[in-house]
Amino acid sequence: MSRASLIGLAFLYLLVIGLALVVVANRHQARQLFAEVQKLEKENAEISADWSRLKLEQSTLLNQVFVESRAKQELGMQKPSADNIKVIRE
């Protein structure tokens, strides 16, 4: 083999090694990004569950029956009788 052939062969060998390292680095980065996507999807699911729970809690707290029962129990409030109701007209 001539010297030029050996230099060309060495160059191709180094090129193959370099490309193999690039492939390994790309796969490693792809795995890291996939793990991050999975983590963010899990976080999104948790936040969505919290949002649903908070919306349900809000609707419960704004429920007229719930408000009325809390007003009676905690504040001692009661509905006025018919003779205590006054209608004001302008």
C-alpha positions, -999 to 999 in steps of 0.1 A, spaced: 0 0 0 12 34 -8 15 62 17 -14 81 2 -37 51 6 -27 47 43 -34 84 49 -67 81 31 -76 50 51 -66 67 84 -87 97 75 -117 75 67 -112 56 100 -111 89 120 -142 101 101 -161 70 110 -150 73 147 -161 110 147 -195 103 131 -200 74 156 -194 99 185 -218 124 169 -245 96 167 -239 87 204 -242 124 215 -274 128 195 -290 97 210 -280 108 244 -295 143 239 -327 127 224 -331 105 255 -326 135 278 -352 155 259 -376 125 260 -372 122 298 -379 160 301 -410 157 280 -423 129 302 -416 149 333 -434 179 319 -464 158 308 -466 143 343 -465 179 358 -492 190 333 -514 161 344 -509 170 381 -517 207 374 -548 197 354 -560 175 383 -554 204 407 -573 227 384 -603 204 382 -603 199 420 -602 237 425 -630 243 401 -651 217 419 -643 232 452 -652 267 438 -685 255 426 -692 238 459 -684 270 478 -706 291 456 -735 267 458 -765 285 474 -774 256 497 -738 255 510 -737 293 515 -770 293 533 -761 264 556 -728 281 565 -745 313 572 -769 296 596 -743 275 614 -713 298 616 -729 333 616 -762 324 632 -781 340 604 -817 331 594 -842 340 567 -864 369 575 -900 363 580 -925 377 556 -935 406 578 -898 416 581 -894 419 544 -899 454 530 -900 461 493 -887 495 482 -898 509 448 -884 539 431 
